[in-house]
Amino acid sequence: MKAGVNINTHVLIYDGFVNFEIMLATYLMKTQGEIITVGLSSEMVNSYEGFTVKPHQNIKEIDCDDVEVLLIPGGDISAIEGNQQLTSLIKRLDINQKYIGAICSGVEVVKQAGVLEAREFTSNRTNNAETYKVSRNIITAKANGYVDFAIELGKMLNIYSDEEDYNETVRYFKYFESN
């Protein structure tokens, strides 16, 4: 992606999704475009933290060509595991080299879609020390890697105006240093 291009970020929401894992990522991506929440239906869902959220779009309404980024937060994925529309969307996005970000148990959903085969990834279930891993168009992360996940997603999508903007973002959000 080129800097200055409007990037709309689609975020999967479902009953039990963990909002904090994608909050910083959506904050950073909002600087580049709209955040569009996507549900398996149009019904309200409740985050793990107790927020009630109405999706902007139903997954049935999603046109793969309109998605630049899909974020899949962790949480209780039992309601979304094996959903054929979601699996199909993930596969189509990967084939079209769109960006997919998955964190915590959201990685399991991407794995179940079959797009992580022959790729390096990390999740809460892997034994590697890395909090996040990038493989081409997909970034995966452990739950505690949410800051690295957000910052690296921004780097993948070229949202930082220059190296200093990137470094300032790292210093502020990762190391809590003010200007």
C-alpha positions in Angstrom: 0.0 0.0 0.0 1.2 3.5 -0.7 1.2 6.2 2.0 -1.8 8.5 1.8 -4.1 5.9 0.3 -7.5 5.6 2.1 -7.5 2.2 3.9 -10.7 0.9 5.2 -10.3 -1.7 7.9 -13.0 -4.4 8.5 -13.2 -5.8 12.0 -15.0 -9.1 12.7 -17.1 -8.8 15.9 -18.9 -11.6 17.5 -20.3 -12.5 20.9 -17.3 -12.8 23.3 -14.8 -11.0 21.1 -12.0 -9.4 23.1 -12.1 -5.7 22.3 -8.8 -4.7 23.9 -6.7 -6.9 21.6 -7.6 -4.8 18.5 -8.3 -1.4 20.1 -4.8 0.0 19.4 -4.8 -1.5 15.9 -8.1 0.1 15.1 -7.0 3.4 16.6 -4.0 3.5 14.3 -5.9 2.3 11.2 -8.6 4.9 11.8 -6.0 7.5 10.9 -6.0 6.1 7.4 -9.7 5.3 6.8 -12.9 4.0 8.2 -13.3 1.1 10.7 -16.1 -1.1 9.5 -17.4 -3.7 12.0 -18.6 -7.0 10.5 -20.9 -9.5 12.2 -22.1 -13.0 11.2 -25.5 -11.3 11.3 -26.8 -7.8 11.8 -27.6 -8.5 15.4 -25.9 -6.8 18.3 -23.0 -8.6 19.9 -21.4 -8.4 23.3 -17.6 -8.1 23.7 -15.9 -10.0 26.5 -15.5 -6.7 28.3 -19.2 -6.1 28.2 -19.5 -3.6 25.3 -22.6 -4.1 23.2 -21.9 -3.4 19.6 -24.0 -3.4 16.4 -22.1 -4.4 13.3 -21.9 -2.0 10.4 -22.3 -4.8 8.0 -23.4 -8.4 7.9 -20.8 -10.8 6.5 -23.2 -11.7 3.7 -23.0 -8.1 2.5 -19.2 -8.0 2.3 -17.7 -7.7 -1.2 -14.1 -9.0 -1.0 -13.0 -6.2 -3.4 -14.0 -3.6 -0.7 -11.9 -5.1 2.0 -8.3 -3.9 2.3 -7.8 -5.3 5.9 -9.7 -7.8 8.0 -8.9 -7.9 11.7 -10.0 -11.0 13.7 -9.8 -10.5 17.5 -9.6 -13.3 19.9 -12.2 -14.3 22.4 -14.7 -17.1 22.6 -14.6 -18.3 19.0 -17.1 -21.1 19.4 -19.8 -18.9 17.7 -17.7 -18.3 14.6 -15.7 -21.6 14.3 -16.5 -23.4 11.1 -18.7 -20.6 9.7 -18.5 -21.2 5.9 -19.0 -17.5 5.0 -16.2 -16.5 7.2 -13.9 -19.3 6.0 -14.7 -18.4 2.4 -14.0 -14.7 3.0 -10.6 -15.4 4.6 -9.6 -17.7 1.8 -10.7 -15.1 -0.9 -8.9 -12.3 0.9 -5.7 -14.3 1.1 -5.9 -15.3 -2.6 -6.3 -11.6 -3.5 -3.4 -10.7 -1.2 -5.5 -8.6 1.1 -4.3 -8.0 4.6 -5.5 -10.2 7.4 -4.7 -9.6 11.1 -5.5 -12.2 13.7 -4.7 -12.2 17.4 -5.1 -14.7 20.2 -7.8 -17.2 19.4 -8.6 -15.3 16.2 -5.5 -17.0 14.8 -7.3 -20.3 15.2 -10.1 -19.1 12.9 -7.5 -18.2 10.2 -5.7 -21.5 10.7 -9.0 -23.4 10.3 -9.5 -21.6 7.0 -6.4 -23.3 5.8 -4.4 -20.1 4.8 -1.6 -20.6 7.4 -0.4 -23.9 6.0 3.3 -23.7 5.1 3.5 -20.3 6.7 5.1 -19.1 9.9 2.6 -17.8 12.5 2.3 -17.3 16.2 -0.6 -17.8 18.6 -1.3 -18.5 22.2 -0.9 -22.2 21.3 2.6 -21.9 19.8 5.7 -22.3 21.9 7.8 -19.6 20.2 8.7 -16.4 22.1 7.6 -14.0 19.4 4.5 -12.0 20.2 3.7 -11.5 16.6 4.7 -12.9 13.2 4.3 -11.6 9.7 4.0 -13.9 6.7 3.4 -12.0 3.5 -0.1 -10.4 3.9 -1.0 -12.0 7.2 0.0 -10.9 10.7 -0.7 -13.1 13.7 -0.2 -12.4 17.3 -0.4 -13.7 20.8 -2.9 -11.9 23.1 -0.1 -10.1 24.9 1.3 -8.9 21.6 -1.4 -6.5 20.9 0.9 -3.4 20.9 3.4 -5.0 18.6 0.5 -6.4 16.5 -1.0 -2.9 16.0 2.3 -1.1 15.3 3.5 -3.8 12.8 0.1 -3.8 11.1 0.6 -0.1 10.5 4.0 -0.8 9.1 2.7 -3.5 6.8 0.2 -1.0 5.5 2.6 1.9 5.3 0.5 4.2 7.5 3.4 6.1 9.0 4.4 9.3 7.2 8.1 8.6 7.7 10.6 6.7 9.9 10.3 9.4 12.7 6.5 9.0 12.7 7.0 5.2 13.1 9.6 5.6 15.8 7.4 8.1 17.7 4.5 5.6 17.6 6.7 2.9 19.0 8.1 5.1 21.7 4.7 6.4 22.8 2.6 3.2 22.6 5.2 0.5 23.4 7.5 2.3 25.8 5.1 5.0 27.2 7.5 7.8 26.4 6.0 11.2 25.7 7.4 13.6 23.2 
